[in-house]
Every structure is written in C-alpha cells, then in structure tokens.
C-alpha cells in the first residue's frame, strides 16, 4: 500500500475497494483527502497513507438541480435535486461528497453538523466501474 503514488488514480482505486484514504504529511501532520503528493502547508513531499474511518459531520452543502448526465439518469432533476456536501471527517480533513438519504428539495430539513457515515456508490460506466464517494446520516 505504501508503494502507491499519492494521486487521484490511487484514491479511486481505494474507493473501488470501499476504502477512503488520504495522505498525511509526515513533517507537519496536515491531512489531505483526496491525497496530495506535496503538502500545501509546508511543501514537504514526505507523505504517508492514512485510512479514514468514514465518519464525519456535514460542514456545508448545496442542492444541485441541474446535474451531470449520470445524475439525470439516476432520476435527479429540478424537482428532485441531489445534494453535494462538504464533510468534515473525524480525522480533521474535509472532503466533498454526495449526501444520500436527505431531501434535496427541502434544504431547510438538512442540518449543518449532522453526523454522517461513508457510503460507496458503484456505477458501471462506459470505461468500467467507477465508485463515487457519498455520505449518509448515521
Ligand atoms: Zn506538511
């Protein structure tokens, strides 16, 4: 695992295996999800993989009425917006993900600070299996 480069390809491969992985700077401890190979805080490149527990809370969200074709295919539209959120992980990093199990047409019912649990959405696409990161109220 340590051999894998700190990039999006590795990150997506881990997602396919239902693992949420980030990289941590060995010098200053800054954590990145998705992983980065260079620390944006101290510019060091000494990184290590860290396994996220997949628990966090909702820090911000947007209801998206006009989504990409994949989302339209899943039945999301102006009347059924889907929710994209920023999740603050227990480990401290923030990650953008789809928020499942909430009603995007009633944003007033979605609360900042809601405890969330990771969920992996596997989708068959033209170029193979893709896994999308999602979270759902725990
Ligand atoms: Zn650093």
Backbone and ligand atoms as CSV (ligand in chain L), in Angstrom:
chain,resi,resn,atom,element,x,y,z
A,1,UNK,N,N,0.827,-1.202,0.000
A,1,UNK,CA,C,0.000,0.000,0.000
A,1,UNK,C,C,0.865,1.257,0.000
A,2,UNK,N,N,1.938,1.237,0.748
A,2,UNK,CA,C,2.827,2.399,0.832
A,2,UNK,C,C,3.438,2.744,-0.522
A,3,UNK,N,N,3.453,1.737,-1.407
A,3,UNK,CA,C,4.065,1.927,-2.718
A,3,UNK,C,C,3.195,2.755,-3.662
A,4,UNK,N,N,1.917,2.858,-3.353
A,4,UNK,CA,C,1.024,3.540,-4.294
A,4,UNK,C,C,1.268,5.045,-4.311
A,5,UNK,N,N,1.308,5.629,-5.508
A,5,UNK,CA,C,1.538,7.078,-5.593
A,5,UNK,C,C,0.366,7.861,-4.995
A,6,UNK,N,N,0.646,9.014,-4.464
A,6,UNK,CA,C,-0.382,9.836,-3.830
A,6,UNK,C,C,-1.107,10.656,-4.891
A,7,UNK,N,N,-1.997,10.017,-5.633
A,7,UNK,CA,C,-2.725,10.743,-6.672
A,7,UNK,C,C,-4.180,10.250,-6.766
A,8,UNK,N,N,-4.927,10.828,-7.703
A,8,UNK,CA,C,-6.352,10.503,-7.845
A,8,UNK,C,C,-6.574,9.061,-8.300
A,9,UNK,N,N,-5.645,8.537,-9.074
A,9,UNK,CA,C,-5.803,7.153,-9.560
A,9,UNK,C,C,-5.776,6.185,-8.381
A,10,UNK,N,N,-4.805,6.361,-7.494
A,10,UNK,CA,C,-4.740,5.520,-6.296
A,10,UNK,C,C,-5.990,5.712,-5.443
A,11,UNK,N,N,-6.395,6.975,-5.297
A,11,UNK,CA,C,-7.558,7.316,-4.472
A,11,UNK,C,C,-8.793,6.593,-4.987
A,12,UNK,N,N,-8.991,6.634,-6.317
A,12,UNK,CA,C,-10.163,5.992,-6.913
A,12,UNK,C,C,-10.082,4.465,-6.811
A,13,UNK,N,N,-8.867,3.956,-6.900
A,13,UNK,CA,C,-8.695,2.507,-6.749
A,13,UNK,C,C,-9.104,2.079,-5.337
A,14,UNK,N,N,-8.716,2.870,-4.355
A,14,UNK,CA,C,-9.115,2.581,-2.967
A,14,UNK,C,C,-10.636,2.675,-2.818
A,15,UNK,N,N,-11.238,3.680,-3.461
A,15,UNK,CA,C,-12.703,3.825,-3.375
A,15,UNK,C,C,-13.393,2.584,-3.939
A,16,UNK,N,N,-12.852,2.047,-5.048
A,16,UNK,CA,C,-13.412,0.819,-5.624
A,16,UNK,C,C,-13.396,-0.311,-4.604
A,17,UNK,N,N,-12.379,-0.312,-3.740
A,17,UNK,CA,C,-12.258,-1.333,-2.689
A,17,UNK,C,C,-12.978,-0.907,-1.398
A,18,UNK,N,N,-13.784,0.154,-1.501
A,18,UNK,CA,C,-14.525,0.687,-0.354
A,18,UNK,C,C,-13.613,1.141,0.774
A,19,UNK,N,N,-12.543,1.803,0.370
A,19,UNK,CA,C,-11.629,2.392,1.349
A,19,UNK,C,C,-11.525,3.883,1.060
A,20,UNK,N,N,-11.654,4.680,2.111
A,20,UNK,CA,C,-11.474,6.115,1.969
A,20,UNK,C,C,-10.093,6.446,2.534
A,21,UNK,N,N,-9.178,6.819,1.622
A,21,UNK,CA,C,-7.793,7.023,2.021
A,21,UNK,C,C,-7.358,8.464,1.774
A,22,UNK,N,N,-6.513,8.940,2.663
A,22,UNK,CA,C,-5.945,10.265,2.499
A,22,UNK,C,C,-4.446,10.181,2.662
A,23,UNK,N,N,-3.781,11.295,2.455
A,23,UNK,CA,C,-2.342,11.310,2.698
A,23,UNK,C,C,-2.046,12.316,3.802
A,24,UNK,N,N,-1.091,11.945,4.640
A,24,UNK,CA,C,-0.712,12.828,5.734
A,24,UNK,C,C,0.750,13.219,5.568
A,25,UNK,N,N,1.022,14.488,5.766
A,25,UNK,CA,C,2.386,14.989,5.688
A,25,UNK,C,C,3.133,14.527,6.943
A,26,UNK,N,N,4.242,13.816,6.720
A,26,UNK,CA,C,4.997,13.299,7.875
A,26,UNK,C,C,5.708,14.413,8.623
A,27,UNK,N,N,5.876,15.553,7.967
A,27,UNK,CA,C,6.608,16.646,8.592
A,27,UNK,C,C,5.701,17.496,9.501
A,28,UNK,N,N,4.546,17.927,8.963
A,28,UNK,CA,C,3.705,18.826,9.762
A,28,UNK,C,C,2.372,18.212,10.179
A,29,UNK,N,N,2.036,17.001,9.648
A,29,UNK,CA,C,0.827,16.325,10.090
A,29,UNK,C,C,-0.443,16.714,9.351
A,30,UNK,N,N,-0.338,17.617,8.377
A,30,UNK,CA,C,-1.506,18.041,7.600
A,30,UNK,C,C,-2.064,16.840,6.834
A,31,UNK,N,N,-3.400,16.737,6.823
A,31,UNK,CA,C,-4.060,15.592,6.197
A,31,UNK,C,C,-4.822,16.018,4.941
A,32,UNK,N,N,-4.714,15.214,3.883
A,32,UNK,CA,C,-5.378,15.548,2.623
A,32,UNK,C,C,-6.244,14.412,2.113
A,33,UNK,N,N,-7.503,14.711,1.815
A,33,UNK,CA,C,-8.424,13.751,1.198
A,33,UNK,C,C,-9.154,14.508,0.087
A,34,UNK,N,N,-9.027,14.138,-1.187
A,34,UNK,CA,C,-8.118,13.120,-1.735
A,34,UNK,C,C,-6.646,13.439,-1.437
A,35,UNK,N,N,-5.809,12.404,-1.566
A,35,UNK,CA,C,-4.389,12.583,-1.226
A,35,UNK,C,C,-3.666,13.574,-2.126
A,36,UNK,N,N,-2.675,14.215,-1.575
A,36,UNK,CA,C,-1.775,15.088,-2.340
A,36,UNK,C,C,-0.378,14.547,-2.159
A,37,UNK,N,N,0.460,14.806,-3.131
A,37,UNK,CA,C,1.838,14.321,-3.005
A,37,UNK,C,C,2.750,15.407,-2.460
A,38,UNK,N,N,2.256,16.656,-2.456
A,38,UNK,CA,C,3.045,17.751,-1.876
A,38,UNK,C,C,2.161,18.461,-0.856
A,39,UNK,N,N,2.681,18.687,0.324
A,39,UNK,CA,C,1.929,19.357,1.378
A,39,UNK,C,C,1.730,20.834,1.010
A,40,UNK,N,N,0.482,21.316,1.072
A,40,UNK,CA,C,0.245,22.717,0.718
A,40,UNK,C,C,0.617,23.649,1.877
A,41,UNK,N,N,0.894,23.065,3.041
A,41,UNK,CA,C,1.237,23.891,4.203
A,41,UNK,C,C,2.744,24.110,4.310
A,42,UNK,N,N,3.505,22.999,4.214
A,42,UNK,CA,C,4.954,23.138,4.398
A,42,UNK,C,C,5.753,22.716,3.161
A,43,UNK,N,N,5.058,22.342,2.093
A,43,UNK,CA,C,5.673,21.978,0.804
A,43,UNK,C,C,6.576,20.748,0.861
A,44,UNK,N,N,6.425,19.957,1.921
A,44,UNK,CA,C,7.215,18.738,2.004
A,44,UNK,C,C,6.549,17.655,1.150
A,45,UNK,N,N,7.339,16.686,0.713
A,45,UNK,CA,C,6.785,15.611,-0.111
A,45,UNK,C,C,6.817,14.264,0.617
A,46,UNK,N,N,7.139,14.286,1.907
A,46,UNK,CA,C,7.193,13.049,2.677
A,46,UNK,C,C,5.787,12.727,3.204
A,47,UNK,N,N,5.062,11.920,2.424
A,47,UNK,CA,C,3.661,11.632,2.743
A,47,UNK,C,C,3.478,10.178,3.151
A,48,UNK,N,N,2.418,9.915,3.917
A,48,UNK,CA,C,2.057,8.534,4.236
A,48,UNK,C,C,0.551,8.372,4.040
A,49,UNK,N,N,0.134,7.144,3.676
A,49,UNK,CA,C,-1.291,6.852,3.516
A,49,UNK,C,C,-1.958,6.732,4.874
A,50,UNK,N,N,-3.173,7.264,4.967
A,50,UNK,CA,C,-3.942,7.137,6.197
A,50,UNK,C,C,-5.344,6.652,5.846
A,51,UNK,N,N,-5.795,5.650,6.559
A,51,UNK,CA,C,-7.101,5.054,6.368
A,51,UNK,C,C,-8.130,5.855,7.167
A,52,UNK,N,N,-9.131,6.431,6.477
A,52,UNK,CA,C,-10.158,7.209,7.173
A,52,UNK,C,C,-11.239,6.266,7.694
A,53,UNK,N,N,-11.762,6.571,8.874
A,53,UNK,CA,C,-12.794,5.697,9.439
A,53,UNK,C,C,-14.132,5.856,8.717
A,54,UNK,N,N,-14.272,6.969,8.005
A,54,UNK,CA,C,-15.506,7.168,7.246
A,54,UNK,C,C,-16.630,7.794,8.052
A,55,UNK,N,N,-16.261,8.423,9.163
A,55,UNK,CA,C,-17.272,9.118,9.966
A,55,UNK,C,C,-16.951,10.610,9.963
A,56,UNK,N,N,-18.010,11.398,9.913
A,56,UNK,CA,C,-17.793,12.835,9.932
A,56,UNK,C,C,-19.092,13.567,10.156
A,57,UNK,N,N,-19.053,14.876,9.898
A,57,UNK,CA,C,-20.297,15.630,10.012
A,57,UNK,C,C,-20.387,16.626,8.866
A,58,UNK,N,N,-21.609,16.995,8.559
A,58,UNK,CA,C,-21.866,17.895,7.450
A,58,UNK,C,C,-21.401,19.307,7.792
A,59,UNK,N,N,-20.504,19.854,6.935
A,59,UNK,CA,C,-19.972,21.189,7.191
A,59,UNK,C,C,-20.630,22.231,6.293
A,60,UNK,N,N,-21.043,21.816,5.105
A,60,UNK,CA,C,-21.698,22.712,4.146
A,60,UNK,C,C,-22.354,21.856,3.082
A,61,UNK,N,N,-23.360,22.404,2.391
A,61,UNK,CA,C,-23.970,21.625,1.301
A,61,UNK,C,C,-24.626,22.526,0.275
A,62,UNK,N,N,-24.855,21.969,-0.890
A,62,UNK,CA,C,-25.558,22.649,-1.976
A,62,UNK,C,C,-26.531,21.646,-2.575
A,63,UNK,N,N,-27.713,22.114,-2.929
A,63,UNK,CA,C,-28.670,21.266,-3.630
A,63,UNK,C,C,-28.525,21.567,-5.115
A,64,UNK,N,N,-28.269,20.530,-5.895
A,64,UNK,CA,C,-27.984,20.736,-7.310
A,64,UNK,C,C,-29.133,20.223,-8.166
A,65,UNK,N,N,-29.793,21.165,-8.864
A,65,UNK,CA,C,-30.973,20.817,-9.669
A,65,UNK,C,C,-30.578,20.392,-11.075
A,66,UNK,N,N,-29.515,20.956,-11.586
A,66,UNK,CA,C,-29.087,20.602,-12.938
A,66,UNK,C,C,-27.734,19.923,-12.841
A,67,UNK,N,N,-27.779,18.598,-12.857
A,67,UNK,CA,C,-26.562,17.825,-12.649
A,67,UNK,C,C,-25.998,17.276,-13.937
A,68,UNK,N,N,-24.883,16.558,-13.826
A,68,UNK,CA,C,-24.292,15.899,-14.988
A,68,UNK,C,C,-25.191,14.747,-15.458
A,69,UNK,N,N,-25.002,14.254,-16.700
A,69,UNK,CA,C,-25.863,13.202,-17.272
A,69,UNK,C,C,-26.060,12.007,-16.348
A,70,UNK,N,N,-25.014,11.603,-15.638
A,70,UNK,CA,C,-25.121,10.454,-14.738
A,70,UNK,C,C,-26.225,10.676,-13.712
A,71,UNK,N,N,-26.277,11.897,-13.158
A,71,UNK,CA,C,-27.254,12.183,-12.116
A,71,UNK,C,C,-28.657,12.261,-12.692
A,72,UNK,N,N,-28.773,12.769,-13.913
A,72,UNK,CA,C,-30.076,12.846,-14.568
A,72,UNK,C,C,-30.600,11.417,-14.790
A,73,UNK,N,N,-29.668,10.542,-15.197
A,73,UNK,CA,C,-30.022,9.143,-15.428
A,73,UNK,C,C,-30.528,8.479,-14.142
A,74,UNK,N,N,-29.994,8.930,-13.003
A,74,UNK,CA,C,-30.423,8.356,-11.724
A,74,UNK,C,C,-31.732,8.956,-11.227
A,75,UNK,N,N,-32.291,9.884,-12.012
A,75,UNK,CA,C,-33.593,10.432,-11.658
A,75,UNK,C,C,-33.566,11.764,-10.920
A,76,UNK,N,N,-32.396,12.405,-10.899
A,76,UNK,CA,C,-32.323,13.710,-10.246
A,76,UNK,C,C,-32.560,14.800,-11.278
A,77,UNK,N,N,-33.425,15.761,-10.933
A,77,UNK,CA,C,-33.671,16.892,-11.829
A,77,UNK,C,C,-34.109,18.096,-10.996
A,78,UNK,N,N,-34.712,19.093,-11.669
A,78,UNK,CA,C,-35.132,20.306,-10.957
A,78,UNK,C,C,-36.065,20.015,-9.788
A,79,UNK,N,N,-36.938,19.013,-9.968
A,79,UNK,CA,C,-37.889,18.684,-8.901
A,79,UNK,C,C,-37.256,17.798,-7.835
A,80,UNK,N,N,-36.207,17.091,-8.224
A,80,UNK,CA,C,-35.526,16.190,-7.291
A,80,UNK,C,C,-34.030,16.496,-7.290
A,81,UNK,N,N,-33.659,17.607,-6.707
A,81,UNK,CA,C,-32.222,17.949,-6.700
A,81,UNK,C,C,-31.434,16.973,-5.833
A,82,UNK,N,N,-30.197,16.763,-6.199
A,82,UNK,CA,C,-29.362,15.949,-5.329
A,82,UNK,C,C,-28.489,16.878,-4.494
A,83,UNK,N,N,-27.878,16.325,-3.493
A,83,UNK,CA,C,-27.149,17.149,-2.537
A,83,UNK,C,C,-25.659,16.827,-2.589
A,84,UNK,N,N,-24.879,17.877,-2.755
A,84,UNK,CA,C,-23.434,17.750,-2.714
A,84,UNK,C,C,-22.975,18.475,-1.452
A,85,UNK,N,N,-22.112,17.847,-0.700
A,85,UNK,CA,C,-21.740,18.468,0.566
A,85,UNK,C,C,-20.257,18.434,0.855
A,86,UNK,N,N,-19.875,19.242,1.839
A,86,UNK,CA,C,-18.515,19.190,2.358
A,86,UNK,C,C,-18.624,18.481,3.699
A,87,UNK,N,N,-17.881,17.386,3.827
A,87,UNK,CA,C,-17.932,16.592,5.048
A,87,UNK,C,C,-16.640,16.781,5.822
A,88,UNK,N,N,-16.787,17.151,7.088
A,88,UNK,CA,C,-15.605,17.257,7.942
A,88,UNK,C,C,-15.412,15.914,8.610
A,89,UNK,N,N,-14.349,15.226,8.217
A,89,UNK,CA,C,-14.074,13.899,8.757
A,89,UNK,C,C,-13.581,13.986,10.193
A,90,UNK,N,N,-13.790,12.908,10.945
A,90,UNK,CA,C,-13.318,12.865,12.337
A,90,UNK,C,C,-11.823,13.125,12.417
A,91,UNK,N,N,-11.112,12.681,11.365
A,91,UNK,CA,C,-9.651,12.840,11.338
A,91,UNK,C,C,-9.238,14.299,11.086
A,92,UNK,N,N,-10.209,15.145,10.703
A,92,UNK,CA,C,-9.912,16.558,10.538
A,92,UNK,C,C,-9.907,17.072,9.113
A,93,UNK,N,N,-9.789,16.173,8.132
A,93,UNK,CA,C,-9.776,16.617,6.742
A,93,UNK,C,C,-11.202,16.883,6.275
A,94,UNK,N,N,-11.328,17.695,5.236
A,94,UNK,CA,C,-12.637,17.966,4.656
A,94,UNK,C,C,-12.673,17.406,3.256
A,95,UNK,N,N,-13.785,16.733,2.921
A,95,UNK,CA,C,-13.892,16.103,1.625
A,95,UNK,C,C,-15.269,16.415,1.031
A,96,UNK,N,N,-15.292,16.613,-0.287
A,96,UNK,CA,C,-16.551,16.878,-0.982
A,96,UNK,C,C,-17.146,15.539,-1.406
A,97,UNK,N,N,-18.435,15.341,-1.164
A,97,UNK,CA,C,-19.076,14.072,-1.499
A,97,UNK,C,C,-20.564,14.280,-1.718
A,98,UNK,N,N,-21.191,13.278,-2.310
A,98,UNK,CA,C,-22.641,13.282,-2.423
A,98,UNK,C,C,-23.229,12.962,-1.069
A,99,UNK,N,N,-24.342,13.616,-0.733
A,99,UNK,CA,C,-25.010,13.321,0.528
A,99,UNK,C,C,-26.310,12.584,0.190
A,100,UNK,N,N,-26.390,11.347,0.625
A,100,UNK,CA,C,-27.549,10.500,0.374
A,100,UNK,C,C,-28.473,10.529,1.583
A,101,UNK,N,N,-29.717,10.120,1.357
A,101,UNK,CA,C,-30.650,9.980,2.473
A,101,UNK,C,C,-31.151,11.299,3.030
A,102,UNK,N,N,-30.997,12.379,2.263
A,102,UNK,CA,C,-31.551,13.676,2.659
A,102,UNK,C,C,-32.389,14.172,1.479
A,103,UNK,N,N,-33.321,15.079,1.736
A,103,UNK,CA,C,-34.208,15.553,0.679
A,103,UNK,C,C,-33.706,16.883,0.117
A,104,UNK,N,N,-33.121,16.807,-1.081
A,104,UNK,CA,C,-32.570,17.997,-1.731
A,104,UNK,C,C,-33.615,19.034,-2.106
A,105,UNK,N,N,-34.896,18.612,-2.160
A,105,UNK,CA,C,-35.947,19.582,-2.492
A,105,UNK,C,C,-36.406,20.336,-1.243
A,106,UNK,N,N,-35.935,19.889,-0.075
A,106,UNK,CA,C,-36.269,20.582,1.181
A,106,UNK,C,C,-34.979,20.899,1.945
A,107,UNK,N,N,-34.189,21.835,1.405
A,107,UNK,CA,C,-32.889,22.130,2.047
A,107,UNK,C,C,-33.018,22.567,3.500
A,108,UNK,N,N,-34.197,23.123,3.877
A,108,UNK,CA,C,-34.383,23.572,5.263
A,108,UNK,C,C,-34.390,22.399,6.243
A,109,UNK,N,N,-34.571,21.165,5.717
A,109,UNK,CA,C,-34.582,19.996,6.601
A,109,UNK,C,C,-33.171,19.410,6.781
A,110,UNK,N,N,-32.213,19.945,6.010
A,110,UNK,CA,C,-30.841,19.429,6.089
A,110,UNK,C,C,-30.047,20.309,7.051
A,111,UNK,N,N,-29.478,19.678,8.058
A,111,UNK,CA,C,-28.816,20.441,9.117
A,111,UNK,C,C,-27.285,20.321,9.080
A,112,UNK,N,N,-26.645,21.471,9.169
A,112,UNK,CA,C,-25.188,21.500,9.302
A,112,UNK,C,C,-24.841,20.824,10.635
A,113,UNK,N,N,-23.817,19.989,10.602
A,113,UNK,CA,C,-23.418,19.307,11.837
A,113,UNK,C,C,-24.005,17.901,11.959
A,114,UNK,N,N,-24.878,17.515,11.008
A,114,UNK,CA,C,-25.461,16.162,11.020
A,114,UNK,C,C,-24.352,15.114,10.962
A,115,UNK,N,N,-24.360,14.125,11.876
A,115,UNK,CA,C,-23.348,13.063,11.826
A,115,UNK,C,C,-23.567,12.197,10.579
A,116,UNK,N,N,-22.483,11.881,9.904
A,116,UNK,CA,C,-22.560,11.140,8.648
A,116,UNK,C,C,-21.638,9.932,8.652
A,117,UNK,N,N,-22.052,8.963,7.823
A,117,UNK,CA,C,-21.288,7.727,7.671
A,117,UNK,C,C,-20.997,7.548,6.180
A,118,UNK,N,N,-19.788,7.124,5.863
A,118,UNK,CA,C,-19.413,6.975,4.454
A,118,UNK,C,C,-20.212,5.876,3.763
A,119,UNK,N,N,-20.400,6.059,2.454
A,119,UNK,CA,C,-21.076,5.060,1.625
A,119,UNK,C,C,-20.398,5.093,0.259
A,120,UNK,N,N,-20.233,3.921,-0.341
A,120,UNK,CA,C,-19.554,3.861,-1.636
A,120,UNK,C,C,-20.563,3.487,-2.709
A,121,UNK,N,N,-20.708,4.345,-3.708
A,121,UNK,CA,C,-21.684,4.100,-4.768
A,121,UNK,C,C,-20.952,3.593,-6.004
A,122,UNK,N,N,-21.176,2.337,-6.336
A,122,UNK,CA,C,-20.519,1.748,-7.505
A,122,UNK,C,C,-21.415,1.928,-8.724
A,123,UNK,N,N,-20.843,2.471,-9.783
A,123,UNK,CA,C,-21.611,2.698,-11.000
A,123,UNK,C,C,-20.854,2.141,-12.194
A,124,UNK,N,N,-21.577,1.396,-13.022
A,124,UNK,CA,C,-20.972,0.877,-14.244
A,124,UNK,C,C,-21.023,1.986,-15.294
A,125,UNK,N,N,-19.866,2.313,-15.847
A,125,UNK,CA,C,-19.821,3.355,-16.867
A,125,UNK,C,C,-19.089,2.826,-18.083
A,126,UNK,N,N,-19.114,3.616,-19.139
A,126,UNK,CA,C,-18.520,3.186,-20.413
A,126,UNK,C,C,-17.082,2.674,-20.234
A,127,UNK,N,N,-16.314,3.350,-19.397
A,127,UNK,CA,C,-14.913,2.969,-19.229
A,127,UNK,C,C,-14.682,2.087,-17.999
A,128,UNK,N,N,-15.733,1.397,-17.556
A,128,UNK,CA,C,-15.565,0.477,-16.442
A,128,UNK,C,C,-16.300,0.908,-15.195
A,129,UNK,N,N,-15.954,0.286,-14.100
A,129,UNK,CA,C,-16.623,0.573,-12.837
A,129,UNK,C,C,-16.036,1.827,-12.191
A,130,UNK,N,N,-16.931,2.723,-11.798
A,130,UNK,CA,C,-16.495,3.919,-11.097
A,130,UNK,C,C,-17.180,3.932,-9.738
A,131,UNK,N,N,-16.466,4.356,-8.736
A,131,UNK,CA,C,-17.058,4.432,-7.400
A,131,UNK,C,C,-17.117,5.892,-6.971
A,132,UNK,N,N,-18.290,6.285,-6.542
A,132,UNK,CA,C,-18.484,7.652,-6.077
A,132,UNK,C,C,-18.547,7.678,-4.556
A,133,UNK,N,N,-17.927,8.681,-4.012
A,133,UNK,CA,C,-17.936,8.835,-2.568
A,133,UNK,C,C,-19.229,9.503,-2.143
A,134,UNK,N,N,-19.888,8.922,-1.168
A,134,UNK,CA,C,-21.125,9.511,-0.650
A,134,UNK,C,C,-21.143,9.351,0.864
A,135,UNK,N,N,-21.990,10.150,1.498
A,135,UNK,CA,C,-22.179,10.028,2.936
A,135,UNK,C,C,-23.677,10.053,3.193
A,136,UNK,N,N,-24.069,9.424,4.282
A,136,UNK,CA,C,-25.480,9.360,4.645
A,136,UNK,C,C,-25.576,9.579,6.154
A,137,UNK,N,N,-26.663,10.230,6.624
A,137,UNK,CA,C,-26.813,10.437,8.072
A,137,UNK,C,C,-26.678,9.107,8.817
A,138,UNK,N,N,-25.882,9.100,9.886
A,138,UNK,CA,C,-25.638,7.842,10.598
A,138,UNK,C,C,-26.605,7.659,11.751
L,1,ZN,ZN,ZN,3.400,19.496,5.694
